[in-house]
Amino acid sequence: MKSHSVPPPSGFPADEEHSFATATDGTRLFVRARPVHPAGVPSVDRIDPVGHVDPIGPGANTPTAFFCDGILCDGFIWKYLYDEVGKLLQLTHWHYRGHGRSSAPENPDLIDIPAHAADLRSVRLHVSDPPCVILGHSMGTQVALEEVHLYPDKVRGLVLICGSFGKVTQSFRGMPLLDLILPKLMDIVEKQPDIVRALWSRIPPEVALKLALRARDVDPDKVHADDMLPYLKHMTHVDFPMFLKMLRAAGNHTAEEYMAKIDIPVLIIAGEKDTFTPPALSEYMAETIPKAELLMVKGGSHVAAIEQPELVNERVTAFIRDRILA
């Protein structure tokens, strides 16, 4: 496994603020936000630790990038891209309900894609509802598409990375394997939830990484262990029964009926060897969405953004400069 020439971020920037947005059902959603990074660029809409918004100067029309993770994730995929986007846009990254520092859902039935889109809307309002670009990885692609469908106001563009427009349980390794397995898993969890939770929480991250490398679900020649282990550690802290219900809901969701109506710039990034969301799904989105463009990452897996960060960073920042800010 190789390291990357792009240096990883070192801790949280001093001007980054952490707070909690409140979802429509009362769920607390963790939010981290910061203004445009380079010196000399005005920063706006800073958030204090208790969530008050303080407009602190000119530049209130500077768009904000909202980062939407994949399921079981709390930000590992943005390790190299986050700061690069931060040179152009304000940044807001949030955690899904039941993930990371967000609380468990107050309403356990609100775990589908429309619920996540409503949560994103709550986060956007929490940071003063700026014009925005939404970046989504994996399930975050579905959340981003649903957001622009349900709450399109002020959304200036989308960046969709290694995701699908929907029906994700039908596409793993090009077959409906998860559709076949999920009902059996959910039946086991319903009968023995405590035992399943205990087993799930004890999966060694290093063993999970070795299995992923052996199955070539990630590129063993380009991914770095230090980039993957945070995800593998975090996933065991997510409640397993909730994860299965959330995955099933994502598998039942599709944006296919409205993709052709999306009328903003969209950048779609696909991994040529992505086994979770095969590249044909990205190609279909690029053909269907009128203002979409496609980057196919040669040899890239489902985590292409941390396997080939230089390529992904360059294309994303060029898209933002040329099609959002121009």
Sequence and secondary structure as in RCSB ss.txt:
>XXXX:A:sequence
MKSHSVPPPSGFPADEEHSFATATDGTRLFVRARPVHPAGVPSVDRIDPVGHVDPIGPGANTPTAFFCDGILCDG
FIWKYLYDEVGKLLQLTHWHYRGHGRSSAPENPDLIDIPAHAADLRSVRLHVSDPPCVILGHSMGTQVALEEVHL
YPDKVRGLVLICGSFGKVTQSFRGMPLLDLILPKLMDIVEKQPDIVRALWSRIPPEVALKLALRARDVDPDKVHA
DDMLPYLKHMTHVDFPMFLKMLRAAGNHTAEEYMAKIDIPVLIIAGEKDTFTPPALSEYMAETIPKAELLMVKGG
SHVAAIEQPELVNERVTAFIRDRILA
>XXXX:A:secstr
    SS    S  TT EEEEEE TTS EEEEEEE   STTS    EE TT  EE  SS TT  EEEEE  TT SS
GGGTTHHHHHTTTSEEEEE  TTSTTS   SSTT  SHHHHHHHHHHHHHHTT   EEEEEETHHHHHHHHHHHH
  TTEEEEEEES  SB GGGTGGGTTHHHHHHHHHHHHHHHSHHHHHHHHHT  HHHHHHHHHHTTSS TTT  H
HHHHHHHHHHTTS HHHHHHHHHHHHH B TTTGGG  S EEEEEETT SSS HHHHHHHHHHSTTEEEEEETT 
 TTHHHHSHHHHHHHHHHHIIIII  
